[in-house]
Amino acid sequence: MLKKIANTVRGLSADIVEKANSGHPGMPIGCADIGAL
């Protein structure tokens, strides 16, 4: 369950950064597991 949440956060983070056309998705993608706890 937590892995699914983390993967969803990763996908959304990448989409948000791409849509904003600003920033780097590395931090939110890398910290998704921590946020899922």
PQR file of N, CA, C, O and H, with PARSE charges and radii, in Angstrom:
ATOM      1  N   MET A   1       0.831  -1.202   0.000 -0.4000 1.5000
ATOM      2  CA  MET A   1       0.000   0.000   0.000 -0.0000 2.0000
ATOM      3  C   MET A   1       0.874   1.264   0.000  0.5500 1.7000
ATOM      4  O   MET A   1       0.637   2.185  -0.782 -0.5500 1.4000
ATOM      5  N   LEU A   2       1.878   1.302   0.875 -0.4000 1.5000
ATOM      6  CA  LEU A   2       2.740   2.493   0.932 -0.0000 2.0000
ATOM      7  C   LEU A   2       3.520   2.675  -0.367  0.5500 1.7000
ATOM      8  O   LEU A   2       3.770   3.801  -0.797 -0.5500 1.4000
ATOM      9  H   LEU A   2       2.071   0.554   1.510  0.4000 1.0000
ATOM     10  N   LYS A   3       3.903   1.562  -0.988 -0.4000 1.5000
ATOM     11  CA  LYS A   3       4.645   1.644  -2.246 -0.0000 2.0000
ATOM     12  C   LYS A   3       3.773   2.265  -3.341  0.5500 1.7000
ATOM     13  O   LYS A   3       4.255   3.047  -4.160 -0.5500 1.4000
ATOM     14  H   LYS A   3       3.700   0.647  -0.639  0.4000 1.0000
ATOM     15  N   LYS A   4       2.492   1.910  -3.345 -0.4000 1.5000
ATOM     16  CA  LYS A   4       1.565   2.469  -4.331 -0.0000 2.0000
ATOM     17  C   LYS A   4       1.396   3.975  -4.119  0.5500 1.7000
ATOM     18  O   LYS A   4       1.351   4.744  -5.080 -0.5500 1.4000
ATOM     19  H   LYS A   4       2.101   1.275  -2.679  0.4000 1.0000
ATOM     20  N   ILE A   5       1.304   4.384  -2.857 -0.4000 1.5000
ATOM     21  CA  ILE A   5       1.191   5.815  -2.539 -0.0000 2.0000
ATOM     22  C   ILE A   5       2.440   6.555  -3.007  0.5500 1.7000
ATOM     23  O   ILE A   5       2.345   7.612  -3.631 -0.5500 1.4000
ATOM     24  H   ILE A   5       1.340   3.760  -2.077  0.4000 1.0000
ATOM     25  N   ALA A   6       3.612   5.996  -2.702 -0.4000 1.5000
ATOM     26  CA  ALA A   6       4.872   6.630  -3.091 -0.0000 2.0000
ATOM     27  C   ALA A   6       4.976   6.750  -4.610  0.5500 1.7000
ATOM     28  O   ALA A   6       5.425   7.775  -5.123 -0.5500 1.4000
ATOM     29  H   ALA A   6       3.689   5.138  -2.195  0.4000 1.0000
ATOM     30  N   ASN A   7       4.568   5.717  -5.322 -0.4000 1.5000
ATOM     31  CA  ASN A   7       4.625   5.768  -6.788 -0.0000 2.0000
ATOM     32  C   ASN A   7       3.666   6.812  -7.352  0.5500 1.7000
ATOM     33  O   ASN A   7       3.977   7.468  -8.347 -0.5500 1.4000
ATOM     34  H   ASN A   7       4.203   4.884  -4.905  0.4000 1.0000
ATOM     35  N   THR A   8       2.514   6.966  -6.727 -0.4000 1.5000
ATOM     36  CA  THR A   8       1.561   7.992  -7.151 -0.0000 2.0000
ATOM     37  C   THR A   8       2.145   9.384  -6.934  0.5500 1.7000
ATOM     38  O   THR A   8       2.026  10.256  -7.794 -0.5500 1.4000
ATOM     39  H   THR A   8       2.262   6.433  -5.919  0.4000 1.0000
ATOM     40  N   VAL A   9       2.774   9.586  -5.779 -0.4000 1.5000
ATOM     41  CA  VAL A   9       3.414  10.873  -5.480 -0.0000 2.0000
ATOM     42  C   VAL A   9       4.513  11.160  -6.495  0.5500 1.7000
ATOM     43  O   VAL A   9       4.654  12.295  -6.951 -0.5500 1.4000
ATOM     44  H   VAL A   9       2.869   8.877  -5.080  0.4000 1.0000
ATOM     45  N   ARG A  10       5.285  10.150  -6.850 -0.4000 1.5000
ATOM     46  CA  ARG A  10       6.350  10.337  -7.845 -0.0000 2.0000
ATOM     47  C   ARG A  10       5.773  10.805  -9.182  0.5500 1.7000
ATOM     48  O   ARG A  10       6.270  11.753  -9.788 -0.5500 1.4000
ATOM     49  H   ARG A  10       5.170   9.228  -6.480  0.4000 1.0000
ATOM     50  N   GLY A  11       4.734  10.135  -9.622 -0.4000 1.5000
ATOM     51  CA  GLY A  11       4.119  10.499 -10.899 -0.0000 2.0000
ATOM     52  C   GLY A  11       3.544  11.902 -10.884  0.5500 1.7000
ATOM     53  O   GLY A  11       3.739  12.671 -11.825 -0.5500 1.4000
ATOM     54  H   GLY A  11       4.329   9.365  -9.130  0.4000 1.0000
ATOM     55  N   LEU A  12       2.835  12.233  -9.816 -0.4000 1.5000
ATOM     56  CA  LEU A  12       2.248  13.571  -9.705 -0.0000 2.0000
ATOM     57  C   LEU A  12       3.330  14.644  -9.620  0.5500 1.7000
ATOM     58  O   LEU A  12       3.191  15.718 -10.206 -0.5500 1.4000
ATOM     59  H   LEU A  12       2.677  11.608  -9.052  0.4000 1.0000
ATOM     60  N   SER A  13       4.397  14.356  -8.898 -0.4000 1.5000
ATOM     61  CA  SER A  13       5.493  15.326  -8.767 -0.0000 2.0000
ATOM     62  C   SER A  13       6.115  15.631 -10.120  0.5500 1.7000
ATOM     63  O   SER A  13       6.370  16.790 -10.448 -0.5500 1.4000
ATOM     64  H   SER A  13       4.510  13.483  -8.422  0.4000 1.0000
ATOM     65  N   ALA A  14       6.355  14.598 -10.897 -0.4000 1.5000
ATOM     66  CA  ALA A  14       6.942  14.803 -12.221 -0.0000 2.0000
ATOM     67  C   ALA A  14       5.989  15.605 -13.105  0.5500 1.7000
ATOM     68  O   ALA A  14       6.425  16.491 -13.841 -0.5500 1.4000
ATOM     69  H   ALA A  14       6.148  13.656 -10.632  0.4000 1.0000
ATOM     70  N   ASP A  15       4.701  15.305 -13.037 -0.4000 1.5000
ATOM     71  CA  ASP A  15       3.714  16.036 -13.838 -0.0000 2.0000
ATOM     72  C   ASP A  15       3.640  17.505 -13.443  0.5500 1.7000
ATOM     73  O   ASP A  15       3.549  18.379 -14.304 -0.5500 1.4000
ATOM     74  H   ASP A  15       4.347  14.586 -12.439  0.4000 1.0000
ATOM     75  N   ILE A  16       3.678  17.775 -12.144 -0.4000 1.5000
ATOM     76  CA  ILE A  16       3.580  19.153 -11.660 -0.0000 2.0000
ATOM     77  C   ILE A  16       4.777  19.982 -12.120  0.5500 1.7000
ATOM     78  O   ILE A  16       4.618  21.108 -12.590 -0.5500 1.4000
ATOM     79  H   ILE A  16       3.752  17.064 -11.444  0.4000 1.0000
ATOM     80  N   VAL A  17       5.967  19.418 -11.981 -0.4000 1.5000
ATOM     81  CA  VAL A  17       7.175  20.143 -12.389 -0.0000 2.0000
ATOM     82  C   VAL A  17       7.151  20.385 -13.896  0.5500 1.7000
ATOM     83  O   VAL A  17       7.512  21.466 -14.361 -0.5500 1.4000
ATOM     84  H   VAL A  17       6.096  18.503 -11.599  0.4000 1.0000
ATOM     85  N   GLU A  18       6.729  19.382 -14.652 -0.4000 1.5000
ATOM     86  CA  GLU A  18       6.671  19.539 -16.106 -0.0000 2.0000
ATOM     87  C   GLU A  18       5.634  20.587 -16.508  0.5500 1.7000
ATOM     88  O   GLU A  18       5.893  21.411 -17.386 -0.5500 1.4000
ATOM     89  H   GLU A  18       6.436  18.504 -14.275  0.4000 1.0000
ATOM     90  N   LYS A  19       4.473  20.561 -15.877 -0.4000 1.5000
ATOM     91  CA  LYS A  19       3.417  21.526 -16.210 -0.0000 2.0000
ATOM     92  C   LYS A  19       3.842  22.951 -15.852  0.5500 1.7000
ATOM     93  O   LYS A  19       3.529  23.893 -16.581 -0.5500 1.4000
ATOM     94  H   LYS A  19       4.262  19.892 -15.164  0.4000 1.0000
ATOM     95  N   ALA A  20       4.553  23.112 -14.736 -0.4000 1.5000
ATOM     96  CA  ALA A  20       5.014  24.437 -14.321 -0.0000 2.0000
ATOM     97  C   ALA A  20       6.161  24.935 -15.193  0.5500 1.7000
ATOM     98  O   ALA A  20       6.457  26.129 -15.235 -0.5500 1.4000
ATOM     99  H   ALA A  20       4.808  22.347 -14.144  0.4000 1.0000
ATOM    100  N   ASN A  21       6.805  23.985 -15.894 -0.4000 1.5000
ATOM    101  CA  ASN A  21       7.955  24.316 -16.733 -0.0000 2.0000
ATOM    102  C   ASN A  21       9.039  25.014 -15.919  0.5500 1.7000
ATOM    103  O   ASN A  21       9.728  25.912 -16.402 -0.5500 1.4000
ATOM    104  H   ASN A  21       6.564  23.015 -15.860  0.4000 1.0000
ATOM    105  N   SER A  22       9.166  24.576 -14.675 -0.4000 1.5000
ATOM    106  CA  SER A  22      10.135  25.169 -13.767 -0.0000 2.0000
ATOM    107  C   SER A  22      10.466  24.170 -12.674  0.5500 1.7000
ATOM    108  O   SER A  22       9.595  23.432 -12.215 -0.5500 1.4000
ATOM    109  H   SER A  22       8.606  23.846 -14.282  0.4000 1.0000
ATOM    110  N   GLY A  23      11.715  24.145 -12.259 -0.4000 1.5000
ATOM    111  CA  GLY A  23      12.110  23.284 -11.159 -0.0000 2.0000
ATOM    112  C   GLY A  23      12.682  21.960 -11.625  0.5500 1.7000
ATOM    113  O   GLY A  23      12.855  21.716 -12.819 -0.5500 1.4000
ATOM    114  H   GLY A  23      12.423  24.745 -12.632  0.4000 1.0000
ATOM    115  N   HIS A  24      12.969  21.114 -10.653 -0.4000 1.5000
ATOM    116  CA  HIS A  24      13.562  19.810 -10.907 -0.0000 2.0000
ATOM    117  C   HIS A  24      12.827  18.778 -10.060  0.5500 1.7000
ATOM    118  O   HIS A  24      12.652  18.993  -8.861 -0.5500 1.4000
ATOM    119  H   HIS A  24      12.828  21.312  -9.683  0.4000 1.0000
ATOM    120  N   PRO A  25      12.393  17.666 -10.645 -0.5600 1.5000
ATOM    121  CA  PRO A  25      11.593  16.689  -9.901  0.2800 2.0000
ATOM    122  C   PRO A  25      12.405  15.763  -9.000  0.5500 1.7000
ATOM    123  O   PRO A  25      11.832  14.891  -8.348 -0.5500 1.4000
ATOM    124  N   GLY A  26      13.708  15.930  -8.949 -0.4000 1.5000
ATOM    125  CA  GLY A  26      14.555  15.004  -8.204 -0.0000 2.0000
ATOM    126  C   GLY A  26      14.216  14.876  -6.729  0.5500 1.7000
ATOM    127  O   GLY A  26      14.127  13.761  -6.215 -0.5500 1.4000
ATOM    128  H   GLY A  26      14.173  16.639  -9.479  0.4000 1.0000
ATOM    129  N   MET A  27      14.026  15.978  -6.046 -0.4000 1.5000
ATOM    130  CA  MET A  27      13.752  15.945  -4.609 -0.0000 2.0000
ATOM    131  C   MET A  27      12.419  15.271  -4.291  0.5500 1.7000
ATOM    132  O   MET A  27      12.401  14.342  -3.482 -0.5500 1.4000
ATOM    133  H   MET A  27      14.097  16.884  -6.464  0.4000 1.0000
ATOM    134  N   PRO A  28      11.306  15.691  -4.884 -0.5600 1.5000
ATOM    135  CA  PRO A  28      10.046  15.021  -4.539  0.2800 2.0000
ATOM    136  C   PRO A  28      10.013  13.553  -4.946  0.5500 1.7000
ATOM    137  O   PRO A  28       9.405  12.734  -4.256 -0.5500 1.4000
ATOM    138  N   ILE A  29      10.657  13.212  -6.052 -0.4000 1.5000
ATOM    139  CA  ILE A  29      10.690  11.811  -6.464 -0.0000 2.0000
ATOM    140  C   ILE A  29      11.542  11.008  -5.490  0.5500 1.7000
ATOM    141  O   ILE A  29      11.185   9.889  -5.120 -0.5500 1.4000
ATOM    142  H   ILE A  29      11.151  13.877  -6.613  0.4000 1.0000
ATOM    143  N   GLY A  30      12.662  11.576  -5.079 -0.4000 1.5000
ATOM    144  CA  GLY A  30      13.549  10.885  -4.151 -0.0000 2.0000
ATOM    145  C   GLY A  30      12.977  10.746  -2.755  0.5500 1.7000
ATOM    146  O   GLY A  30      13.296   9.788  -2.050 -0.5500 1.4000
ATOM    147  H   GLY A  30      12.953  12.485  -5.380  0.4000 1.0000
ATOM    148  N   CYS A  31      12.142  11.679  -2.343 -0.4000 1.5000
ATOM    149  CA  CYS A  31      11.588  11.665  -0.980 -0.0000 2.0000
ATOM    150  C   CYS A  31      10.171  11.106  -0.918  0.5500 1.7000
ATOM    151  O   CYS A  31       9.530  11.192   0.130 -0.5500 1.4000
ATOM    152  H   CYS A  31      11.883  12.458  -2.915  0.4000 1.0000
ATOM    153  N   ALA A  32       9.676  10.546  -1.987 -0.4000 1.5000
ATOM    154  CA  ALA A  32       8.297  10.046  -2.012 -0.0000 2.0000
ATOM    155  C   ALA A  32       8.073   8.952  -0.975  0.5500 1.7000
ATOM    156  O   ALA A  32       7.002   8.884  -0.372 -0.5500 1.4000
ATOM    157  H   ALA A  32      10.197  10.476  -2.837  0.4000 1.0000
ATOM    158  N   ASP A  33       9.065   8.100  -0.761 -0.4000 1.5000
ATOM    159  CA  ASP A  33       8.917   7.033   0.238 -0.0000 2.0000
ATOM    160  C   ASP A  33       8.769   7.607   1.644  0.5500 1.7000
ATOM    161  O   ASP A  33       7.994   7.089   2.448 -0.5500 1.4000
ATOM    162  H   ASP A  33       9.935   8.156  -1.251  0.4000 1.0000
ATOM    163  N   ILE A  34       9.496   8.658   1.938 -0.4000 1.5000
ATOM    164  CA  ILE A  34       9.402   9.289   3.261 -0.0000 2.0000
ATOM    165  C   ILE A  34       8.021   9.912   3.441  0.5500 1.7000
ATOM    166  O   ILE A  34       7.418   9.784   4.507 -0.5500 1.4000
ATOM    167  H   ILE A  34      10.125   9.079   1.284  0.4000 1.0000
ATOM    168  N   GLY A  35       7.524  10.574   2.425 -0.4000 1.5000
ATOM    169  CA  GLY A  35       6.217  11.207   2.498 -0.0000 2.0000
ATOM    170  C   GLY A  35       5.069  10.219   2.595  0.5500 1.7000
ATOM    171  O   GLY A  35       4.002  10.554   3.109 -0.5500 1.4000
ATOM    172  H   GLY A  35       8.014  10.678   1.559  0.4000 1.0000
ATOM    173  N   ALA A  36       5.279   9.005   2.106 -0.4000 1.5000
ATOM    174  CA  ALA A  36       4.216   7.995   2.140 -0.0000 2.0000
ATOM    175  C   ALA A  36       4.025   7.416   3.534  0.5500 1.7000
ATOM    176  O   ALA A  36       3.005   6.787   3.815 -0.5500 1.4000
ATOM    177  H   ALA A  36       6.146   8.733   1.689  0.4000 1.0000
ATOM    178  N   LEU A  37       4.996   7.625   4.397 -0.4000 1.5000
ATOM    179  CA  LEU A  37       4.873   7.090   5.759 -0.0000 2.0000
ATOM    180  C   LEU A  37       3.908   7.935   6.522  0.5500 1.7000
ATOM    181  O   LEU A  37       3.649   7.670   7.695 -0.5500 1.4000
ATOM    182  H   LEU A  37       5.825   8.136   4.168  0.4000 1.0000
TER
END
